[in-house]
Amino acid sequence: MVQSSSWDSISKQVSSKWDIPSKKSDFEATQKRVNERKEREQMVKEAERKKESSSYGAWGSTFKNKDHFTSLHHC
């Protein structure tokens, strides 16, 4: 007798926590976090590309790259 009344009150609490609006809000929150993470990753990639395009590596700022070097030296 005591178990059934306890079980009923617990089942009512659980069902109220998992209604459709709460599931939807949990899903939307998860999607928001995923989208924010993707945006951060994209911003990092763009910053890396920008850094790579502005740095010339071993060629330096004068020669820039192999093509530019050969265009300057017609030997």
C-alpha positions in Angstrom: 0.0 0.0 0.0 2.7 2.5 0.9 4.8 1.5 -2.1 1.9 2.2 -4.6 1.3 5.7 -3.2 5.0 6.5 -3.3 5.3 5.2 -6.8 2.4 7.3 -8.0 3.9 10.5 -6.6 7.3 9.7 -8.2 5.8 8.8 -11.6 3.9 12.1 -11.6 7.1 14.0 -10.9 9.0 12.3 -13.6 6.4 12.8 -16.3 6.1 16.5 -15.4 9.9 16.9 -15.9 9.9 15.3 -19.3 7.1 17.1 -21.1 7.4 18.3 -24.7 8.4 21.9 -24.0 11.2 20.9 -21.7 12.6 18.5 -24.3 12.4 21.2 -26.9 14.2 23.7 -24.8 16.9 21.1 -24.0 17.3 20.4 -27.7 17.5 24.1 -28.6 20.1 24.7 -25.9 22.2 21.8 -27.2 21.9 23.1 -30.8 22.9 26.6 -29.6 26.1 25.2 -27.9 26.9 23.2 -31.0 26.5 26.2 -33.3 28.5 28.4 -31.0 31.3 25.9 -31.0 31.3 25.6 -34.8 31.4 29.4 -35.1 34.4 29.6 -32.8 36.2 26.9 -34.8 35.5 28.7 -38.0 36.8 32.0 -36.5 40.0 30.2 -35.4 40.5 28.7 -38.9 39.9 32.1 -40.6 42.5 33.6 -38.2 45.0 30.9 -39.1 44.4 31.4 -42.8 44.9 35.1 -42.4 48.1 34.6 -40.5 49.4 32.2 -43.1 48.6 34.5 -45.9 50.4 37.4 -44.3 53.5 35.4 -43.2 55.9 34.4 -45.9 57.8 31.8 -44.0 61.5 31.2 -45.1 61.1 33.4 -48.2 60.7 36.6 -46.1 58.8 39.7 -47.0 61.0 40.7 -49.9 60.9 37.5 -51.9 57.5 36.3 -50.6 57.4 32.9 -52.4 59.2 31.0 -55.1 57.1 32.5 -58.0 57.8 36.0 -56.9 61.5 35.2 -56.4 61.9 33.8 -59.9 60.0 36.8 -61.4 62.6 39.1 -59.8 65.7 37.1 -60.9 66.0 36.5 -64.7 69.3 34.5 -64.7 
